[in-house]
Structures are given as C-alpha cells and as structure tokens.
Amino acid sequence: MSMIDTKENNPDKLEQAHLDFISTVSHELRTPLTSIRGFADTLLSSYDRLTPEQRNKFLHIIKDQSNRLINLVENLLTVSKMQSEKELMIFKAVDVIPFIDSAVQMIKNQYKTHNYVCNYEKNLPKILIDTDKFQQIMLNLIDNASKYSPENSDVYINVSQNYNDNTLIISVKDNGIGISNENIDKIFNKFSRVDSPLTRKIQGNGLGLYITKTLVEKMNGNISVESSKDGSNFKIIFKIASPEDNAKKIKE
C-alpha cells in the first residue's frame, strides 16, 4: 500500500491518502499499546498471585512491544525526513566492509542462533555514499533476512565488483519461504507486508524496505530482489567512486 504522495494534485485522492495513512498508523500504534496496557494492568491487579516466571514473561512482552513502538516512531521520523527537501546527505568515498561488519555484529546480538556468512572479494574499490544512511540500509536488510530465516539457519552477505560496468554489488540472502511473484513489486511500498502464516507471526510495520529503497536511490544506487521457495536475495548496486569523489556534501 503506497501512502501519501506530496506531488498528488487531485484533492480527493490526496484526502483519501491522508485517511489511509492515519488509519494504517493508528492500527500499527494500537496493537502494541493495547498489549502493553493489558499486561501492565494484569501486573498491577494480580502481581501477588502471579508466579515469578509469569511476571518475567509479562515484563518481557511489555519491553518487546515498547521496542516495537520505538521502531515504528523512528521509521516514521525517517520517512518524514526523507520526504523533506531540507535533508542533508554527506557523501564520502569509503570502503564499505567495516560498515557491513558493524551492521552484522549489531544484528547478531539480536539473533543469536543465526549464522552470518560473509563473503567479500579482496581489494574492493570504494563507493560514494552517506555512511550513516548506508549503515541503516545494511541494518534493515540484514535484520529483514534474519527475521524471515528459521532458527539455526544461515544469512549470506556477499560483496563483489562488477568489472563490466564499474559497480559494487552487495547482496543479502535469507533462508525464508520466499516472496511470490505478485508480491515482489509491493514489498518496497510504504506499510506493505506480504500476508502469509510466517509474516503474521513476525512483528513489522512495512516501512523498513521502503526506507531502504529510498535511501539507496538517494545515493544513486539500485536495489532489486530475487526470490524462490529457498529464500530471497536482496541486491544493491552502487557505482564505484572516482578519485575526485571525496567528502562531497550534496543537499537532496
């Protein structure tokens, strides 16, 4: 589902887009808030009758749902900032491997049963990126692959150079159930989530891949996905930096 397009000139469509946006955000906020209030009420009213294990379980649920709310708010702020003409991106020619390794380490702390297999070509060239935004891209892609891969499975991160068109290719592959052909074009839309028994069990707000695609394109890159029953492979491609591409500031 694609939400508000600020370039839309049709008043009726713009009004409907606003209503859809409010409805979707309200739903995404209501679910964790209802859960937090319910378990907090139970703890307050029945604390003495609950076992230590039950109290601990309820507190962990409250914490998880609070993190879900924080993630939603952060994503909404990111989307708002991306749509602002005042957003500043600082481009630098850098080696991306340290940023990818840092993202892998952060995600590994959340998914301790997963195995992260990193394959990097040697002597990779630098690319021109905003490093903070690039790390957000990698965190989103690796987290997404981890969420949809079963426990004790592998997540693959590959980086290679395409010498034919002078680009760097970064791919993140999961071991999930894959994405159907009819849903491939929808996954990068705002608030879009593929409906399946697996996705219903996994928390998400449908903004991560939209943010990822927008940031990749703002850095003059390209993102695509190939999927089968054995999993999905997200691939991002950036042009290799030229010698003079150092510490440039570009106002988007």
Accessible surface in RSA format (square Angstrom, percent):
REM  Atomic radii and reference values for relative SASA: ProtOr
REM  Chains: A
REM  Algorithm: Lee & Richards
REM  Probe-radius: 1.40
REM  Slices: 20
REM RES _ NUM      All-atoms   Total-Side   Main-Chain    Non-polar    All polar
REM                ABS   REL    ABS   REL    ABS   REL    ABS   REL    ABS   REL
RES MET A   1   114.33  59.2  88.17  58.4  26.16  62.3  99.08  84.2  15.25  20.2
RES SER A   2    83.81  70.8  58.51  78.1  25.30  58.3  29.82  63.5  53.99  75.6
RES MET A   3     7.19   3.7   0.42   0.3   6.77  16.1   0.76   0.6   6.43   8.5
RES ILE A   4    31.05  17.7  26.67  19.9   4.37  10.5  26.67  19.2   4.37  11.9
RES ASP A   5    77.25  54.1  71.75  71.4   5.50  13.0  28.36  66.8  48.89  48.8
RES THR A   6   106.53  75.8  74.22  75.2  32.31  77.0  54.39  73.1  52.14  78.8
RES LYS A   7   175.30  85.5 156.39  96.0  18.91  45.0 106.91  96.2  68.39  72.9
RES GLU A   8    58.81  33.8  48.11  36.4  10.70  25.5  10.54  20.4  48.27  39.4
RES ASN A   9   138.98  95.8 114.63 110.8  24.35  58.6  38.04  91.6 100.94  97.6
RES ASN A  10    61.71  42.6  55.19  53.3   6.52  15.7  13.68  32.9  48.02  46.4
RES PRO A  11   103.84  75.7  94.62  86.3   9.21  33.5  99.93  82.5   3.91  24.3
RES ASP A  12   115.66  81.0 108.74 108.2   6.92  16.4  30.52  71.8  85.13  84.9
RES LYS A  13   129.81  63.3 122.58  75.2   7.23  17.2  69.24  62.3  60.57  64.5
RES LEU A  14    56.54  31.5  56.53  40.4   0.01   0.0  56.54  39.7   0.00   0.0
RES GLU A  15    98.03  56.3  96.51  73.0   1.52   3.6  39.66  76.7  58.37  47.7
RES GLN A  16    94.93  53.1  94.27  68.9   0.66   1.6  39.99  85.1  54.95  41.7
RES ALA A  17    19.04  17.5  14.58  22.5   4.46  10.1  18.81  26.5   0.23   0.6
RES HIS A  18    76.20  41.6  76.20  53.0   0.00   0.0  48.77  50.3  27.43  31.9
RES LEU A  19    92.07  51.3  87.71  62.7   4.36  11.0  88.03  61.8   4.03  10.8
RES ASP A  20    51.29  35.9  49.27  49.0   2.01   4.8   6.57  15.5  44.71  44.6
RES PHE A  21    56.87  28.5  56.87  35.2   0.00   0.0  56.87  34.5   0.00   0.0
RES ILE A  22   102.55  58.4 100.27  74.7   2.28   5.5 102.38  73.7   0.17   0.5
RES SER A  23    72.02  60.9  61.98  82.7  10.04  23.1  30.42  64.8  41.60  58.3
RES THR A  24    22.78  16.2  17.80  18.0   4.98  11.9  16.83  22.6   5.95   9.0
RES VAL A  25    18.38  12.1  18.38  16.6   0.00   0.0  18.38  16.0   0.00   0.0
RES SER A  26    40.41  34.2  34.29  45.8   6.12  14.1  18.59  39.6  21.83  30.6
RES HIS A  27   105.97  57.9 105.92  73.6   0.05   0.1  64.77  66.8  41.20  47.9
RES GLU A  28    24.01  13.8  22.55  17.1   1.46   3.5   0.39   0.7  23.62  19.3
RES LEU A  29    55.84  31.1  55.84  40.0   0.00   0.0  55.84  39.2   0.00   0.0
RES ARG A  30   139.41  58.5 135.59  69.1   3.82   9.1  60.03  82.0  79.39  48.1
RES THR A  31    57.45  40.9  49.80  50.5   7.65  18.2  46.54  62.5  10.92  16.5
RES PRO A  32     0.49   0.4   0.49   0.4   0.00   0.0   0.49   0.4   0.00   0.0
RES LEU A  33    92.24  51.4  88.78  63.5   3.46   8.7  89.19  62.6   3.04   8.2
RES THR A  34    73.22  52.1  68.70  69.6   4.52  10.8  60.40  81.1  12.82  19.4
RES SER A  35    28.61  24.2  19.86  26.5   8.76  20.2  22.82  48.6   5.80   8.1
RES ILE A  36    34.86  19.8  34.86  26.0   0.00   0.0  34.86  25.1   0.00   0.0
RES ARG A  37   163.20  68.5 158.91  81.0   4.29  10.2  56.11  76.7 107.10  64.9
RES GLY A  38    36.19  44.6   0.00   N/A  36.19  44.6  33.21  91.1   2.98   6.7
RES PHE A  39    57.29  28.7  56.98  35.3   0.31   0.8  57.08  34.6   0.21   0.6
RES ALA A  40    31.43  28.9  29.94  46.2   1.50   3.4  31.28  44.1   0.15   0.4
RES ASP A  41    75.69  53.0  73.46  73.1   2.23   5.3  26.48  62.3  49.21  49.1
RES THR A  42    48.64  34.6  45.19  45.8   3.44   8.2  24.08  32.3  24.56  37.1
RES LEU A  43    17.91  10.0  16.50  11.8   1.41   3.5  16.75  11.8   1.15   3.1
RES LEU A  44   152.47  84.9 121.84  87.2  30.64  77.0 124.90  87.7  27.57  74.2
RES SER A  45    81.48  68.9  52.60  70.2  28.88  66.5  50.91 108.4  30.57  42.8
RES SER A  46    20.69  17.5  20.21  27.0   0.48   1.1   6.69  14.2  14.00  19.6
RES TYR A  47   111.43  52.0 109.08  62.1   2.35   6.1  71.34  53.6  40.09  49.4
RES ASP A  48   131.36  92.0 103.99 103.5  27.37  64.7  33.78  79.5  97.58  97.3
RES ARG A  49   182.13  76.5 149.64  76.3  32.50  77.4  75.61 103.3 106.52  64.6
RES LEU A  50    22.45  12.5  17.26  12.3   5.19  13.0  17.78  12.5   4.67  12.6
RES THR A  51    64.45  45.8  61.77  62.6   2.67   6.4  61.40  82.5   3.05   4.6
RES PRO A  52    91.49  66.7  84.94  77.4   6.54  23.8  87.11  71.9   4.38  27.2
RES GLU A  53   129.31  74.2 119.26  90.2  10.05  23.9  71.59 138.5  57.71  47.1
RES GLN A  54    75.34  42.1  73.86  54.0   1.49   3.5  19.86  42.3  55.48  42.1
RES ARG A  55    55.83  23.4  55.83  28.5   0.00   0.0   9.41  12.9  46.42  28.1
RES ASN A  56    82.20  56.7  80.16  77.5   2.04   4.9  16.01  38.5  66.19  64.0
RES LYS A  57   129.35  63.1 122.97  75.5   6.38  15.2  72.16  65.0  57.19  60.9
RES PHE A  58    29.63  14.8  29.63  18.4   0.00   0.0  29.63  18.0   0.00   0.0
RES LEU A  59    97.84  54.5  93.09  66.6   4.75  12.0  93.30  65.5   4.54  12.2
RES HIS A  60    95.93  52.4  94.59  65.7   1.34   3.4  62.50  64.4  33.44  38.9
RES ILE A  61    41.45  23.6  40.66  30.3   0.80   1.9  41.45  29.8   0.00   0.0
RES ILE A  62    32.96  18.8  32.96  24.6   0.00   0.0  32.96  23.7   0.00   0.0
RES LYS A  63   128.37  62.6 123.33  75.7   5.04  12.0  72.07  64.9  56.30  60.0
RES ASP A  64    75.64  53.0  71.61  71.3   4.03   9.5  16.42  38.7  59.21  59.1
RES GLN A  65    17.31   9.7  17.31  12.6   0.00   0.0   0.21   0.4  17.10  13.0
RES SER A  66    38.60  32.6  37.30  49.8   1.30   3.0  24.76  52.7  13.84  19.4
RES ASN A  67    74.39  51.3  69.90  67.6   4.49  10.8  25.14  60.5  49.25  47.6
RES ARG A  68    52.29  22.0  44.95  22.9   7.34  17.5  19.06  26.0  33.23  20.1
RES LEU A  69    27.51  15.3  27.36  19.6   0.14   0.4  27.51  19.3   0.00   0.0
RES ILE A  70    94.52  53.8  91.58  68.2   2.94   7.1  94.41  68.0   0.11   0.3
RES ASN A  71    71.55  49.3  70.55  68.2   0.99   2.4  16.24  39.1  55.30  53.5
RES LEU A  72     3.86   2.2   3.86   2.8   0.00   0.0   3.86   2.7   0.00   0.0
RES VAL A  73    69.58  45.8  69.44  62.9   0.14   0.3  69.58  60.5   0.00   0.0
RES GLU A  74    98.61  56.6  95.86  72.5   2.75   6.5  35.91  69.5  62.70  51.2
RES ASN A  75    17.14  11.8  17.14  16.6   0.00   0.0   0.00   0.0  17.14  16.6
RES LEU A  76    36.54  20.4  31.88  22.8   4.66  11.7  32.17  22.6   4.38  11.8
RES LEU A  77   113.90  63.4 111.03  79.4   2.87   7.2 111.42  78.2   2.48   6.7
RES THR A  78    29.13  20.7  26.31  26.7   2.82   6.7  11.17  15.0  17.97  27.2
RES VAL A  79     9.58   6.3   9.58   8.7   0.00   0.0   9.58   8.3   0.00   0.0
RES SER A  80    68.29  57.7  58.99  78.7   9.30  21.4  25.09  53.4  43.20  60.5
RES LYS A  81   124.24  60.6 118.68  72.8   5.55  13.2  66.48  59.8  57.76  61.5
RES MET A  82     8.81   4.6   2.10   1.4   6.71  16.0   2.10   1.8   6.70   8.9
RES GLN A  83    82.44  46.1  50.05  36.6  32.39  77.1  30.51  64.9  51.93  39.4
RES SER A  84    44.05  37.2  32.04  42.8  12.01  27.7  28.43  60.5  15.62  21.9
RES GLU A  85   152.24  87.4 139.43 105.5  12.81  30.5  56.83 109.9  95.41  77.9
RES LYS A  86   172.16  84.0 156.33  95.9  15.83  37.7  99.54  89.6  72.63  77.4
RES GLU A  87     9.42   5.4   2.85   2.2   6.57  15.6   8.33  16.1   1.09   0.9
RES LEU A  88    88.89  49.5  72.89  52.1  16.00  40.2  72.89  51.2  16.00  43.1
RES MET A  89     0.00   0.0   0.00   0.0   0.00   0.0   0.00   0.0   0.00   0.0
RES ILE A  90    65.29  37.2  62.87  46.8   2.42   5.8  62.87  45.3   2.42   6.6
RES PHE A  91     1.30   0.6   1.30   0.8   0.00   0.0   1.30   0.8   0.00   0.0
RES LYS A  92    95.89  46.8  95.89  58.8   0.00   0.0  39.21  35.3  56.68  60.4
RES ALA A  93    15.32  14.1   4.41   6.8  10.91  24.8   4.41   6.2  10.91  28.9
RES VAL A  94    23.95  15.8  21.73  19.7   2.21   5.3  23.90  20.8   0.05   0.1
RES ASP A  95    60.68  42.5  55.87  55.6   4.81  11.4  21.24  50.0  39.44  39.3
RES VAL A  96     1.78   1.2   1.45   1.3   0.33   0.8   1.45   1.3   0.33   0.9
RES ILE A  97    28.98  16.5  28.98  21.6   0.00   0.0  28.98  20.9   0.00   0.0
RES PRO A  98    77.18  56.3  65.90  60.1  11.28  41.0  71.81  59.3   5.38  33.4
RES PHE A  99    54.56  27.3  53.64  33.2   0.92   2.4  54.56  33.1   0.00   0.0
RES ILE A 100     0.00   0.0   0.00   0.0   0.00   0.0   0.00   0.0   0.00   0.0
RES ASP A 101    57.95  40.6  57.04  56.8   0.91   2.2  23.98  56.4  33.97  33.9
RES SER A 102    45.60  38.5  37.75  50.4   7.85  18.1  24.79  52.8  20.82  29.2
RES ALA A 103     0.00   0.0   0.00   0.0   0.00   0.0   0.00   0.0   0.00   0.0
RES VAL A 104     6.53   4.3   6.53   5.9   0.00   0.0   6.53   5.7   0.00   0.0
RES GLN A 105   101.68  56.9 100.88  73.7   0.80   1.9  40.65  86.5  61.03  46.3
RES MET A 106    80.64  41.8  75.96  50.3   4.67  11.1  43.35  36.9  37.29  49.4
RES ILE A 107     4.34   2.5   4.34   3.2   0.00   0.0   4.34   3.1   0.00   0.0
RES LYS A 108    83.19  40.6  79.25  48.6   3.94   9.4  35.09  31.6  48.10  51.2
RES ASN A 109    99.90  68.9  88.11  85.1  11.79  28.4  20.86  50.2  79.04  76.4
RES GLN A 110   118.38  66.2  84.78  62.0  33.60  80.0  38.35  81.6  80.03  60.7
RES TYR A 111    46.72  21.8  41.26  23.5   5.47  14.2  35.50  26.7  11.23  13.8
RES LYS A 112   163.49  79.8 128.73  79.0  34.76  82.8 104.71  94.2  58.78  62.6
RES THR A 113    65.37  46.5  49.14  49.8  16.23  38.7  53.05  71.3  12.31  18.6
RES HIS A 114    19.60  10.7   6.77   4.7  12.83  32.8   6.90   7.1  12.70  14.8
RES ASN A 115    81.10  55.9  78.53  75.9   2.57   6.2  23.78  57.2  57.32  55.4
RES TYR A 116    22.62  10.6   0.88   0.5  21.74  56.6   0.88   0.7  21.74  26.8
RES VAL A 117    42.45  27.9  39.08  35.4   3.37   8.1  42.45  36.9   0.00   0.0
RES CYS A 118    48.58  36.7  20.75  23.1  27.83  65.4  12.21  30.9  36.37  39.2
RES ASN A 119    78.86  54.4  72.25  69.8   6.61  15.9  28.00  67.4  50.86  49.2
RES TYR A 120    61.89  28.9  32.49  18.5  29.40  76.5  33.89  25.5  28.00  34.5
RES GLU A 121    74.58  42.8  60.94  46.1  13.64  32.5  37.80  73.1  36.78  30.0
RES LYS A 122   184.80  90.2 162.43  99.7  22.37  53.3 110.78  99.7  74.01  78.8
RES ASN A 123   149.21 102.9 110.89 107.2  38.32  92.3  40.34  97.1 108.87 105.2
RES LEU A 124    27.57  15.4   5.62   4.0  21.95  55.2   5.72   4.0  21.85  58.8
RES PRO A 125    33.09  24.1  20.64  18.8  12.45  45.3  31.66  26.1   1.43   8.9
RES LYS A 126   112.09  54.7 107.52  66.0   4.58  10.9  55.75  50.2  56.34  60.0
RES ILE A 127     0.06   0.0   0.03   0.0   0.04   0.1   0.03   0.0   0.04   0.1
RES LEU A 128    34.07  19.0  28.66  20.5   5.41  13.6  28.66  20.1   5.41  14.6
RES ILE A 129     0.00   0.0   0.00   0.0   0.00   0.0   0.00   0.0   0.00   0.0
RES ASP A 130     8.98   6.3   8.98   8.9   0.00   0.0   0.67   1.6   8.32   8.3
RES THR A 131    29.11  20.7  26.87  27.2   2.24   5.3   4.42   5.9  24.68  37.3
RES ASP A 132   113.10  79.2 102.94 102.5  10.16  24.0  25.44  59.9  87.66  87.4
RES LYS A 133    35.23  17.2  35.23  21.6   0.00   0.0  13.56  12.2  21.67  23.1
RES PHE A 134     0.00   0.0   0.00   0.0   0.00   0.0   0.00   0.0   0.00   0.0
RES GLN A 135    37.16  20.8  37.16  27.2   0.00   0.0   5.44  11.6  31.72  24.1
RES GLN A 136    47.83  26.7  46.04  33.6   1.79   4.3  19.33  41.1  28.50  21.6
RES ILE A 137     0.00   0.0   0.00   0.0   0.00   0.0   0.00   0.0   0.00   0.0
RES MET A 138     0.00   0.0   0.00   0.0   0.00   0.0   0.00   0.0   0.00   0.0
RES LEU A 139    47.76  26.6  47.11  33.7   0.65   1.6  47.38  33.3   0.37   1.0
RES ASN A 140    32.58  22.5  26.00  25.1   6.58  15.8   5.51  13.3  27.07  26.2
RES LEU A 141     2.29   1.3   0.69   0.5   1.60   4.0   0.69   0.5   1.60   4.3
RES ILE A 142     0.00   0.0   0.00   0.0   0.00   0.0   0.00   0.0   0.00   0.0
RES ASP A 143    34.78  24.4  34.78  34.6   0.00   0.0   8.83  20.8  25.95  25.9
RES ASN A 144    23.74  16.4  23.36  22.6   0.38   0.9   4.76  11.5  18.98  18.3
RES ALA A 145     3.00   2.8   2.68   4.1   0.32   0.7   2.98   4.2   0.02   0.1
RES SER A 146     1.36   1.1   0.00   0.0   1.36   3.1   0.00   0.0   1.36   1.9
RES LYS A 147    58.30  28.4  44.24  27.1  14.07  33.5  20.41  18.4  37.89  40.4
RES TYR A 148    40.03  18.7  37.99  21.6   2.03   5.3  27.99  21.0  12.04  14.8
RES SER A 149     8.76   7.4   0.00   0.0   8.76  20.2   1.03   2.2   7.73  10.8
RES PRO A 150    79.53  58.0  65.92  60.1  13.61  49.5  78.67  65.0   0.86   5.3
RES GLU A 151   127.78  73.4 110.06  83.3  17.71  42.2  34.84  67.4  92.93  75.9
RES ASN A 152   120.13  82.8  88.97  86.0  31.17  75.0  29.42  70.8  90.71  87.7
RES SER A 153    18.38  15.5  12.15  16.2   6.23  14.3  18.38  39.1   0.00   0.0
RES ASP A 154    42.48  29.8  40.74  40.6   1.73   4.1   1.95   4.6  40.53  40.4
RES VAL A 155     0.00   0.0   0.00   0.0   0.00   0.0   0.00   0.0   0.00   0.0
RES TYR A 156    69.32  32.4  69.32  39.4   0.00   0.0  38.81  29.2  30.51  37.6
RES ILE A 157     0.00   0.0   0.00   0.0   0.00   0.0   0.00   0.0   0.00   0.0
RES ASN A 158    52.57  36.3  51.90  50.2   0.67   1.6  19.87  47.8  32.70  31.6
RES VAL A 159     2.29   1.5   0.00   0.0   2.29   5.5   0.22   0.2   2.07   5.6
RES SER A 160    35.51  30.0  35.51  47.4   0.00   0.0  18.05  38.4  17.46  24.5
RES GLN A 161    32.33  18.1  21.61  15.8  10.72  25.5   0.04   0.1  32.29  24.5
RES ASN A 162    43.86  30.2  38.52  37.2   5.34  12.9   7.99  19.2  35.86  34.7
RES TYR A 163   163.99  76.6 135.82  77.3  28.17  73.3 106.30  79.9  57.68  71.1
RES ASN A 164   149.49 103.1 111.45 107.7  38.04  91.6  28.95  69.7 120.54 116.5
RES ASP A 165    65.81  46.1  56.48  56.2   9.33  22.1  36.18  85.1  29.63  29.6
RES ASN A 166    80.33  55.4  79.93  77.2   0.40   1.0  22.51  54.2  57.82  55.9
RES THR A 167     6.73   4.8   6.73   6.8   0.00   0.0   6.30   8.5   0.43   0.7
RES LEU A 168     0.26   0.1   0.26   0.2   0.00   0.0   0.26   0.2   0.00   0.0
RES ILE A 169    33.40  19.0  32.68  24.3   0.71   1.7  32.68  23.5   0.71   1.9
RES ILE A 170     0.36   0.2   0.05   0.0   0.31   0.7   0.05   0.0   0.31   0.8
RES SER A 171    10.52   8.9  10.50  14.0   0.02   0.0   3.82   8.1   6.70   9.4
RES VAL A 172     1.24   0.8   0.82   0.7   0.41   1.0   0.82   0.7   0.41   1.1
RES LYS A 173    64.92  31.7  64.92  39.8   0.00   0.0  56.63  51.0   8.29   8.8
RES ASP A 174     6.34   4.4   6.24   6.2   0.10   0.2   0.00   0.0   6.34   6.3
RES ASN A 175    50.09  34.5  39.64  38.3  10.45  25.2   9.03  21.7  41.07  39.7
RES GLY A 176     8.23  10.2   0.00   N/A   8.23  10.2   4.40  12.1   3.83   8.6
RES ILE A 177   102.90  58.6  84.90  63.3  18.00  43.4  87.56  63.1  15.35  41.6
RES GLY A 178    19.15  23.6   0.00   N/A  19.15  23.6   2.86   7.9  16.29  36.5
RES ILE A 179    30.92  17.6  20.41  15.2  10.51  25.3  22.11  15.9   8.81  23.9
RES SER A 180    47.24  39.9  30.61  40.8  16.63  38.3  40.97  87.3   6.27   8.8
RES ASN A 181   133.02  91.7 117.46 113.5  15.56  37.5  29.93  72.0 103.09  99.6
RES GLU A 182   121.85  70.0 102.39  77.5  19.46  46.3  59.43 114.9  62.43  51.0
RES ASN A 183    28.38  19.6  28.38  27.4   0.00   0.0   0.00   0.0  28.38  27.4
RES ILE A 184    37.60  21.4  36.66  27.3   0.94   2.3  36.66  26.4   0.94   2.5
RES ASP A 185   123.29  86.4 103.45 103.0  19.84  46.9  35.22  82.9  88.07  87.8
RES LYS A 186   102.22  49.9 102.18  62.7   0.04   0.1  58.62  52.8  43.60  46.4
RES ILE A 187     8.86   5.0   5.80   4.3   3.06   7.4   6.12   4.4   2.75   7.5
RES PHE A 188    24.04  12.0  20.21  12.5   3.82   9.9  20.21  12.3   3.82  10.9
RES ASN A 189    50.47  34.8  47.89  46.3   2.58   6.2   2.45   5.9  48.03  46.4
RES LYS A 190    11.76   5.7  10.65   6.5   1.10   2.6   6.15   5.5   5.60   6.0
RES PHE A 191    18.59   9.3   1.36   0.8  17.23  44.8   1.64   1.0  16.95  48.5
RES SER A 192    17.37  14.7   7.23   9.7  10.14  23.4   3.25   6.9  14.13  19.8
RES ARG A 193    85.64  36.0  54.93  28.0  30.71  73.1  33.09  45.2  52.55  31.8
RES VAL A 194    32.04  21.1  24.91  22.6   7.13  17.2  27.84  24.2   4.20  11.4
RES ASP A 195   106.77  74.8  78.20  77.8  28.57  67.6  38.31  90.2  68.46  68.3
RES SER A 196    14.75  12.5  12.73  17.0   2.02   4.6  14.53  30.9   0.22   0.3
RES PRO A 197    92.34  67.3  89.25  81.4   3.09  11.2  91.15  75.3   1.19   7.4
RES LEU A 198    50.76  28.3  47.04  33.7   3.72   9.3  49.49  34.8   1.27   3.4
RES THR A 199    14.58  10.4  14.05  14.2   0.53   1.3  12.57  16.9   2.01   3.0
RES ARG A 200   160.62  67.4 122.11  62.2  38.52  91.7  66.75  91.2  93.87  56.9
RES LYS A 201   170.86  83.4 134.16  82.3  36.70  87.4  85.88  77.3  84.98  90.5
RES ILE A 202    28.42  16.2  22.38  16.7   6.03  14.5  26.18  18.9   2.23   6.1
RES GLN A 203    77.82  43.5  65.84  48.1  11.99  28.5  35.44  75.4  42.39  32.1
RES GLY A 204    14.62  18.0   0.00   N/A  14.62  18.0  12.29  33.7   2.33   5.2
RES ASN A 205    11.94   8.2   8.34   8.1   3.60   8.7   3.60   8.7   8.34   8.1
RES GLY A 206    15.58  19.2   0.00   N/A  15.58  19.2  10.22  28.0   5.36  12.0
RES LEU A 207     0.57   0.3   0.57   0.4   0.00   0.0   0.57   0.4   0.00   0.0
RES GLY A 208    25.82  31.8   0.00   N/A  25.82  31.8  20.85  57.2   4.98  11.1
RES LEU A 209    25.85  14.4  22.92  16.4   2.93   7.4  22.92  16.1   2.93   7.9
RES TYR A 210    38.15  17.8  37.81  21.5   0.34   0.9  24.16  18.2  13.99  17.2
RES ILE A 211     0.00   0.0   0.00   0.0   0.00   0.0   0.00   0.0   0.00   0.0
RES THR A 212     0.00   0.0   0.00   0.0   0.00   0.0   0.00   0.0   0.00   0.0
RES LYS A 213    65.65  32.0  65.65  40.3   0.00   0.0  35.14  31.6  30.51  32.5
RES THR A 214    28.94  20.6  26.64  27.0   2.30   5.5  22.00  29.6   6.94  10.5
RES LEU A 215     0.23   0.1   0.23   0.2   0.00   0.0   0.23   0.2   0.00   0.0
RES VAL A 216     0.00   0.0   0.00   0.0   0.00   0.0   0.00   0.0   0.00   0.0
RES GLU A 217    85.10  48.9  70.85  53.6  14.25  33.9  27.44  53.1  57.66  47.1
RES LYS A 218    40.82  19.9  32.46  19.9   8.36  19.9  21.51  19.4  19.32  20.6
RES MET A 219     4.33   2.2   0.00   0.0   4.33  10.3   0.00   0.0   4.33   5.7
RES ASN A 220   117.24  80.9  91.68  88.6  25.57  61.6  34.88  83.9  82.37  79.6
RES GLY A 221    13.69  16.9   0.00   N/A  13.69  16.9   2.57   7.1  11.12  24.9
RES ASN A 222    84.57  58.3  84.27  81.4   0.29   0.7  23.21  55.9  61.36  59.3
RES ILE A 223    12.64   7.2   0.21   0.2  12.43  30.0   0.21   0.2  12.43  33.7
RES SER A 224    48.66  41.1  44.68  59.6   3.98   9.2  36.21  77.1  12.45  17.4
RES VAL A 225    17.65  11.6   1.98   1.8  15.67  37.8   2.35   2.0  15.30  41.5
RES GLU A 226   112.38  64.5 105.92  80.1   6.47  15.4  46.19  89.3  66.20  54.0
RES SER A 227    35.61  30.1   0.32   0.4  35.29  81.3   2.89   6.2  32.72  45.8
RES SER A 228    62.87  53.1  49.97  66.7  12.89  29.7  50.06 106.6  12.81  17.9
RES LYS A 229   178.28  87.0 154.72  94.9  23.57  56.1  99.85  89.9  78.44  83.5
RES ASP A 230    91.63  64.2  83.90  83.5   7.73  18.3  28.34  66.7  63.29  63.1
RES GLY A 231     3.93   4.8   0.00   N/A   3.93   4.8   0.00   0.0   3.93   8.8
RES SER A 232     4.04   3.4   3.88   5.2   0.16   0.4   0.70   1.5   3.34   4.7
RES ASN A 233    32.98  22.7  32.10  31.0   0.88   2.1   6.11  14.7  26.87  26.0
RES PHE A 234     6.49   3.2   6.41   4.0   0.07   0.2   6.41   3.9   0.07   0.2
RES LYS A 235    59.36  29.0  58.88  36.1   0.48   1.1  16.20  14.6  43.16  46.0
RES ILE A 236     0.05   0.0   0.05   0.0   0.00   0.0   0.05   0.0   0.00   0.0
RES ILE A 237    50.09  28.5  47.58  35.5   2.50   6.0  47.58  34.3   2.50   6.8
RES PHE A 238     3.28   1.6   2.61   1.6   0.68   1.8   3.28   2.0   0.00   0.0
RES LYS A 239   130.44  63.6 122.87  75.4   7.56  18.0  91.26  82.1  39.17  41.7
RES ILE A 240    26.04  14.8  12.84   9.6  13.20  31.8  12.84   9.2  13.20  35.8
RES ALA A 241    20.92  19.2   2.26   3.5  18.66  42.5   3.83   5.4  17.09  45.3
RES SER A 242    40.61  34.3  31.43  41.9   9.18  21.1  33.43  71.2   7.18  10.1
RES PRO A 243   124.36  90.6  98.35  89.6  26.01  94.6 112.61  93.0  11.75  73.0
RES GLU A 244   123.15  70.7 102.93  77.9  20.21  48.1  61.89 119.7  61.26  50.0
RES ASP A 245    18.92  13.3  18.86  18.8   0.06   0.1   0.00   0.0  18.92  18.9
RES ASN A 246    92.40  63.7  77.33  74.7  15.07  36.3  29.59  71.2  62.82  60.7
RES ALA A 247    72.42  66.6  50.47  77.9  21.95  49.9  50.65  71.3  21.77  57.7
RES LYS A 248    81.44  39.7  76.61  47.0   4.83  11.5  48.55  43.7  32.89  35.0
RES LYS A 249   146.55  71.5 114.64  70.3  31.91  76.0  61.81  55.6  84.74  90.3
RES ILE A 250    64.61  36.8  61.74  46.0   2.87   6.9  64.61  46.5   0.00   0.0
RES LYS A 251   145.34  70.9 116.42  71.4  28.92  68.9  63.60  57.2  81.74  87.1
RES GLU A 252    63.32  36.4  33.91  25.7  29.41  70.0  29.15  56.4  34.17  27.9
END  Absolute sums over single chains surface
CHAIN  1 A    14599.7      12552.8       2046.9       7878.9       6720.8
END  Absolute sums over all chains
TOTAL         14599.7      12552.8       2046.9       7878.9       6720.8
